[in-house]
Amino acid sequence: MVLRVLLGGFLALFIAVANAGQPHQYKLGPLEIDSPWSRATPGEAPNGVIYATIRNSGTEPDRLTGVESPAAEQTQIHDMEVQGDVSSMWLIGELDVPAGQTVTLAPDHAHIMLVGLKKPLEVGQTFPLTLTFEKAGSVTVEVTVEPAGAMAPGEGS
Amino acid sequence: MKRGLLLGAMVVAAAILVTSVALLLLEWRARETHQTSVAAIGGPFSLTDQDGKKVTDADYAGQWKLVFFGFTSCPEVCPTTLSRISLTLKALGPLGDKLHPLFITIDPERDTPEALKSYTAAFDKRITGLTGTPAEIEAVAKAYRAFYQKVPQGDDYTMDHSTLIYVMRPDGQFETILRYDDTPAEMAEKLKPLLEQG
């Protein structure tokens, strides 16, 4: 039991240290946006995705209400699921960021979709994304493009 | 007494006959169901490949195939699937050359042969993209029992679709399925003994 608590403590410390070392971290009031990343688009694929983690360390819930990027004609918030071996995706428009919680935009979860890319996204490239929250306001972050099909940021090519 | 014995023998004979017929019927039915379940996935198709050439299932006879469905406007599940397949091919080493992944679009309105070619090439040149007329796509999806559906989204649309990857034998028969969330290592492990068969 004691060992488990100790291990948990070490793990938390390790994660904190690892996070502190990450370059792409943005603060907006009680919100922290970590490692916004995207995937290179294969060929002339017209659409792209953006993932990130949003942590709300405050006591008030907030909500992501707007996303905008010059990289595409439209930027939307989507959710998806693979159920019964069928994948589906739909527009949610807004995303709740509950107090004291971390919301993860990641492969096989909710994501920001770039509809109608102006140019294909290439590995290593960065582009801006503006996130607008109901309470905390707006912040512009730099999104790093990882290889097509990457499952996490910094996987390398 | 004699008549009693004869009657008894006849009853026994009848019972044996009925049981044998029932057993034969059961076995025949079991064999038939097995055959249908195998024959029901896959079958003949007529499509257009990523070079604009008309193709049928016969063009891929004699090869182990991975048949799966998707579309190039899909930013999430399809790149993940193609990436996992390209990593599986790499994990298989030279055996990977015996496997022909066929990516069939369920969005033939938008997916031209050229769009498919540049899409698949971004992952692995051994993957071939296939498109067709809406009727041809409907027929091949039906043959593989793959679900797809157009979902309107604003002025645009997206596609819901099956994520299963069908492993097809060189003789065109269905072998097994791989799932969307199988890792490349798991896929390679399942495929290796099959590809080693020849």
Interface residues (C-beta under 8 A of the other chain):
Chain A: R39 A40 T41 P42 G43 E44 A45 P46 N47 G48 V49 M80 V82 D85 V86 S87 S88 M89 W90 L91 P107 D108 H111 M113 L114 V115 P147 A148 G149 A150 M151
Chain B: T72 S73 C74 P75 E76 V77 P79 T80 L82 S83 R84 S86 E114 A115 K117 S118 Y119 T120 A121 A122 F123 F147 V151 Q153 G154 D156 T158 D160 H161 S162 T163 L164 R179 Y180 D181
